[in-house]
Amino acid sequence: MPENDNKEARKVLLAQAKVLGMDVDGRWSVERLAEEVQSAQEAAAEAKKAEFAAAKKVPVLLKRAAWPQENERHEIGEVIEVPVEMAKRWISLGVAERADPLE
């Protein structure tokens, strides 16, 4: 890998590591840094999935296509259950409306 590409890759990886809150060892090679960033991204995605699964959920009717989780698309007209905070945000943005069973 040319030196300039290496520097640019390190710069991008360091920015990603910062967003992930990682402690980076300055001696790591670009390859090692990429591996560590990928591991941290995978761990963050798993934590996000676990948080979603554990959250109290409410039903909403989608007024637009939506992605409650990464790689999980739902279409207009579907009623899905999402965490309360997500439902509030989506309702306020016009993405969904309440779909309580007693309405």
C-alpha positions as CSV (number, residue, x, y, z in Angstrom):
1,M,0.0,0.0,0.0
2,P,1.5,3.4,-1.0
3,E,2.5,5.6,2.0
4,N,-0.2,8.3,1.2
5,D,-2.9,5.6,1.1
6,N,-1.6,4.3,4.4
7,K,-1.7,7.7,6.0
8,E,-5.3,8.3,4.7
9,A,-6.4,4.9,5.9
10,R,-4.9,5.5,9.4
11,K,-6.6,8.9,9.5
12,V,-10.0,7.4,8.7
13,L,-9.5,4.5,11.1
14,L,-8.5,6.8,13.9
15,A,-11.6,8.9,13.4
16,Q,-13.7,5.8,13.5
17,A,-11.9,4.7,16.7
18,K,-12.6,8.0,18.3
19,V,-16.3,7.8,17.5
20,L,-16.3,4.3,19.1
21,G,-14.5,5.5,22.2
22,M,-11.6,3.2,21.7
23,D,-8.2,3.5,23.2
24,V,-5.7,3.2,20.4
25,D,-2.1,2.1,20.7
26,G,0.0,4.4,18.5
27,R,2.2,1.4,17.6
28,W,-0.6,-0.5,15.9
29,S,-0.2,-1.0,12.2
30,V,-3.0,0.1,9.9
31,E,-4.0,-3.6,9.5
32,R,-4.2,-4.0,13.3
33,L,-6.1,-0.8,13.7
34,A,-8.6,-1.9,11.1
35,E,-9.1,-5.2,12.9
36,E,-9.6,-3.4,16.2
37,V,-12.1,-0.9,14.7
38,Q,-14.0,-3.7,13.1
39,S,-14.2,-5.7,16.4
40,A,-15.4,-2.6,18.2
41,Q,-18.0,-1.9,15.5
42,E,-19.3,-5.4,15.8
43,A,-19.4,-5.2,19.6
44,A,-21.3,-1.9,19.3
45,A,-23.8,-3.4,16.9
46,E,-24.4,-6.4,19.2
47,A,-24.9,-4.1,22.2
48,K,-27.4,-2.0,20.1
49,K,-29.3,-5.2,19.2
50,A,-29.4,-6.3,22.8
51,E,-30.6,-2.9,23.9
52,F,-33.4,-2.9,21.3
53,A,-34.5,-6.4,22.3
54,A,-34.6,-5.5,26.0
55,A,-36.5,-2.2,25.6
56,K,-40.2,-1.9,26.3
57,K,-42.0,-1.8,23.0
58,V,-45.2,-0.3,21.6
59,P,-47.0,-0.9,18.3
60,V,-46.9,1.8,15.6
61,L,-48.4,2.0,12.1
62,L,-45.8,3.1,9.6
63,K,-46.6,6.0,7.3
64,R,-43.3,5.6,5.5
65,A,-40.8,2.8,5.1
66,A,-38.6,2.6,8.2
67,W,-35.6,0.7,9.6
68,P,-35.9,0.1,13.3
69,Q,-32.7,-1.8,13.3
70,E,-29.9,-2.1,10.8
71,N,-30.8,-4.3,7.8
72,E,-34.5,-4.5,9.0
73,R,-36.7,-2.6,6.6
74,H,-40.5,-2.3,7.1
75,E,-42.9,-0.9,4.6
76,I,-45.7,1.7,4.7
77,G,-48.8,0.3,6.3
78,E,-47.1,-2.3,8.5
79,V,-47.8,-2.4,12.2
80,I,-44.6,-3.1,14.1
81,E,-43.4,-2.9,17.7
82,V,-40.6,-0.6,18.5
83,P,-39.1,0.8,21.7
84,V,-41.1,3.6,23.3
85,E,-38.5,6.3,22.6
86,M,-38.2,5.4,19.0
87,A,-42.0,5.4,18.7
88,K,-42.2,8.9,20.1
89,R,-39.5,10.2,17.8
90,W,-41.0,8.5,14.7
91,I,-44.5,9.9,15.6
92,S,-43.1,13.4,16.1
93,L,-41.4,13.2,12.7
94,G,-44.4,11.8,10.9
95,V,-42.9,8.4,10.1
96,A,-45.5,6.5,12.1
97,E,-48.7,6.9,14.2
98,R,-49.9,5.1,17.3
99,A,-51.4,1.7,16.8
100,D,-52.6,0.9,20.3
101,P,-55.1,-1.9,20.3
102,L,-57.8,0.3,22.1
103,E,-57.7,3.1,19.5
